[in-house]
Amino acid sequence: MIRTPPAGPTSVEDVTDTEKPPARAARLGPLLAATHLSWALPAAGGLTLLQARLEELDPATKLTHFAVLATVGAATALVANITFGLLSDRTRSRHGRRNPWIAAGGLAAACCLSAVSFADGFAGLLILVVAFQIALNAMLAPLYAVLPDRVPSERLGKASAWTGLGTLVGQSLGAVAAGALVTAPTLGLRWLPWLIAAGALLFFLAAPDTSSRDLTRPPFSLRELGRGMLPPKDADFFWALGGRLLALLGINLVLVYQLYTLTDHLHLTTAHAGSVIALGAIVSALATGTAIAVCGPLSDRLRRRKVFILAGTAVMAAAILPLVLAPALWSFYFFTGAAALGLGCFGAVDQALVSEVLPHQENRAKDLGFLNIANTLPQLLAPITASVVVPAFGYPALFVLAIVLTLIGGLCVLPLRRVA
């Protein structure tokens, strides 16, 4: 609940960890899971379907064009997430600071990604991918801030598990959908995105926030806006940022190129690769769900976050190793299952960990925007890195690099002081 002093407007700093807005904890967790699933499924599926669409348009330029789309899209997402986080922190409405942006951003993102199915040239694809990233991050920046806004610290692990479950299962189901539609990518790109709008509107209606109209309005000027775009000066914050970035970059070097790994490295046909991705995604969803269901609540019970991050990154790194030592279809399936276990363990507590290192309550969405750089920057760097490493050294070198980065990312949590 927000305290109102006897006179004058309420300050954001008055919202303490023990006085959260009505979270309705019994349903907030499942709603967070459903909303994150609603965007992760079409986003993950759309990535593979976009690759398939590029192959339809021009097989000779598919790698270059995908690298450009992924790079520009991720760069756009990086800036948009911070910007909309700042705007969300400053929003004053009867629906709160987060929900209006979640609903509007989700609807706009669905429109933009669905429009990609009608583009028949690279320029049109590029414009629509940029628009999609802007709209999606208008939804995601405030959505990630819901966790520290409404959930007390002793329940963050469980709530983070719901968030991670929705995201990772959404990604797995997105792979299933993409595998089924890989030979008809425009069909998938046209209809899957509307899940984003449905999830955003569901959250807006079923998880209402308290009004923010009585909160103090921060001074607005170009100078203050510029200051608001700077990250906080805090060591824990930067260790958490660096660790998440490296770990996710490592695993994304493999995940982003699943289709090309199967077709170019293991020499499968596109149709066969699609069925492998779909089956692997089912295995991944089961492994992810198991890891999250165990690790999230257990981290709350033990009041420990670091050990789960270390374990998760170690398992992810081990999952990649067979792709280097014994490249075959079984090693890809092993990677799919084992990496999902590790990523589930990591994802179950990662959002709780970053929520606990936030130094300023009044800038939660903006500061989370900087931490979410570690979600978007790997998507920017992975295609660039792969496009340089694979032609020069081959896929095994890419996998070794992925192992090293993932392990270093896990070790970055050791210096954190505010998190056990």
ChimeraX attribute file (.defattr): number of C-alpha atoms within 10 A of each C-alpha:
attribute: neighborCount
match mode: 1-to-1
recipient: residues
	/A:1	15
	/A:2	20
	/A:3	13
	/A:4	14
	/A:5	10
	/A:6	7
	/A:7	6
	/A:8	10
	/A:9	13
	/A:10	19
	/A:11	18
	/A:12	20
	/A:13	14
	/A:14	16
	/A:15	19
	/A:16	16
	/A:17	16
	/A:18	11
	/A:19	15
	/A:20	16
	/A:21	20
	/A:22	15
	/A:23	20
	/A:24	12
	/A:25	13
	/A:26	8
	/A:27	12
	/A:28	22
	/A:29	21
	/A:30	16
	/A:31	21
	/A:32	27
	/A:33	24
	/A:34	24
	/A:35	29
	/A:36	27
	/A:37	27
	/A:38	26
	/A:39	30
	/A:40	24
	/A:41	27
	/A:42	29
	/A:43	24
	/A:44	23
	/A:45	27
	/A:46	28
	/A:47	19
	/A:48	26
	/A:49	29
	/A:50	23
	/A:51	22
	/A:52	22
	/A:53	24
	/A:54	23
	/A:55	16
	/A:56	14
	/A:57	14
	/A:58	13
	/A:59	13
	/A:60	10
	/A:61	12
	/A:62	18
	/A:63	18
	/A:64	14
	/A:65	19
	/A:66	21
	/A:67	22
	/A:68	17
	/A:69	23
	/A:70	24
	/A:71	21
	/A:72	19
	/A:73	24
	/A:74	24
	/A:75	19
	/A:76	21
	/A:77	30
	/A:78	24
	/A:79	19
	/A:80	21
	/A:81	31
	/A:82	27
	/A:83	22
	/A:84	24
	/A:85	33
	/A:86	24
	/A:87	21
	/A:88	27
	/A:89	25
	/A:90	22
	/A:91	20
	/A:92	18
	/A:93	16
	/A:94	15
	/A:95	17
	/A:96	20
	/A:97	26
	/A:98	32
	/A:99	26
	/A:100	21
	/A:101	27
	/A:102	27
	/A:103	23
	/A:104	18
	/A:105	26
	/A:106	29
	/A:107	23
	/A:108	20
	/A:109	27
	/A:110	24
	/A:111	19
	/A:112	22
	/A:113	29
	/A:114	23
	/A:115	20
	/A:116	22
	/A:117	20
	/A:118	14
	/A:119	16
	/A:120	13
	/A:121	11
	/A:122	15
	/A:123	11
	/A:124	13
	/A:125	21
	/A:126	20
	/A:127	16
	/A:128	22
	/A:129	23
	/A:130	21
	/A:131	19
	/A:132	27
	/A:133	26
	/A:134	25
	/A:135	27
	/A:136	27
	/A:137	27
	/A:138	30
	/A:139	30
	/A:140	27
	/A:141	32
	/A:142	30
	/A:143	23
	/A:144	23
	/A:145	23
	/A:146	20
	/A:147	24
	/A:148	24
	/A:149	23
	/A:150	23
	/A:151	26
	/A:152	17
	/A:153	18
	/A:154	14
	/A:155	18
	/A:156	25
	/A:157	29
	/A:158	25
	/A:159	29
	/A:160	29
	/A:161	32
	/A:162	28
	/A:163	29
	/A:164	30
	/A:165	29
	/A:166	26
	/A:167	25
	/A:168	28
	/A:169	27
	/A:170	27
	/A:171	25
	/A:172	30
	/A:173	23
	/A:174	29
	/A:175	34
	/A:176	25
	/A:177	24
	/A:178	30
	/A:179	28
	/A:180	17
	/A:181	22
	/A:182	28
	/A:183	17
	/A:184	15
	/A:185	23
	/A:186	21
	/A:187	15
	/A:188	22
	/A:189	26
	/A:190	19
	/A:191	15
	/A:192	22
	/A:193	27
	/A:194	21
	/A:195	20
	/A:196	30
	/A:197	22
	/A:198	18
	/A:199	23
	/A:200	28
	/A:201	20
	/A:202	15
	/A:203	19
	/A:204	19
	/A:205	11
	/A:206	11
	/A:207	17
	/A:208	18
	/A:209	21
	/A:210	19
	/A:211	15
	/A:212	22
	/A:213	16
	/A:214	16
	/A:215	22
	/A:216	15
	/A:217	16
	/A:218	14
	/A:219	10
	/A:220	9
	/A:221	9
	/A:222	9
	/A:223	9
	/A:224	11
	/A:225	15
	/A:226	9
	/A:227	10
	/A:228	17
	/A:229	17
	/A:230	12
	/A:231	17
	/A:232	16
	/A:233	9
	/A:234	11
	/A:235	13
	/A:236	21
	/A:237	23
	/A:238	18
	/A:239	19
	/A:240	24
	/A:241	23
	/A:242	19
	/A:243	23
	/A:244	28
	/A:245	23
	/A:246	25
	/A:247	32
	/A:248	26
	/A:249	28
	/A:250	29
	/A:251	25
	/A:252	20
	/A:253	24
	/A:254	22
	/A:255	17
	/A:256	20
	/A:257	18
	/A:258	21
	/A:259	24
	/A:260	18
	/A:261	18
	/A:262	21
	/A:263	17
	/A:264	14
	/A:265	16
	/A:266	15
	/A:267	14
	/A:268	17
	/A:269	12
	/A:270	18
	/A:271	15
	/A:272	14
	/A:273	21
	/A:274	26
	/A:275	18
	/A:276	21
	/A:277	29
	/A:278	22
	/A:279	17
	/A:280	22
	/A:281	26
	/A:282	18
	/A:283	18
	/A:284	30
	/A:285	25
	/A:286	15
	/A:287	22
	/A:288	28
	/A:289	22
	/A:290	16
	/A:291	23
	/A:292	30
	/A:293	18
	/A:294	15
	/A:295	23
	/A:296	30
	/A:297	21
	/A:298	18
	/A:299	23
	/A:300	19
	/A:301	13
	/A:302	9
	/A:303	15
	/A:304	16
	/A:305	25
	/A:306	23
	/A:307	16
	/A:308	23
	/A:309	28
	/A:310	22
	/A:311	16
	/A:312	29
	/A:313	29
	/A:314	23
	/A:315	21
	/A:316	29
	/A:317	24
	/A:318	16
	/A:319	24
	/A:320	25
	/A:321	19
	/A:322	17
	/A:323	24
	/A:324	15
	/A:325	10
	/A:326	12
	/A:327	15
	/A:328	16
	/A:329	15
	/A:330	12
	/A:331	18
	/A:332	23
	/A:333	20
	/A:334	20
	/A:335	25
	/A:336	26
	/A:337	23
	/A:338	23
	/A:339	26
	/A:340	32
	/A:341	26
	/A:342	27
	/A:343	29
	/A:344	33
	/A:345	32
	/A:346	34
	/A:347	29
	/A:348	37
	/A:349	34
	/A:350	25
	/A:351	22
	/A:352	28
	/A:353	25
	/A:354	21
	/A:355	23
	/A:356	17
	/A:357	21
	/A:358	21
	/A:359	16
	/A:360	12
	/A:361	17
	/A:362	18
	/A:363	22
	/A:364	24
	/A:365	33
	/A:366	29
	/A:367	29
	/A:368	27
	/A:369	30
	/A:370	24
	/A:371	26
	/A:372	23
	/A:373	22
	/A:374	21
	/A:375	22
	/A:376	23
	/A:377	21
	/A:378	25
	/A:379	24
	/A:380	23
	/A:381	19
	/A:382	26
	/A:383	23
	/A:384	18
	/A:385	16
	/A:386	23
	/A:387	16
	/A:388	13
	/A:389	17
	/A:390	14
	/A:391	9
	/A:392	10
	/A:393	11
	/A:394	13
	/A:395	20
	/A:396	20
	/A:397	15
	/A:398	21
	/A:399	23
	/A:400	16
	/A:401	17
	/A:402	25
	/A:403	24
	/A:404	14
	/A:405	21
	/A:406	28
	/A:407	23
	/A:408	19
	/A:409	25
	/A:410	27
	/A:411	18
	/A:412	22
	/A:413	24
	/A:414	16
	/A:415	13
	/A:416	17
	/A:417	10
	/A:418	12
	/A:419	17
	/A:420	13
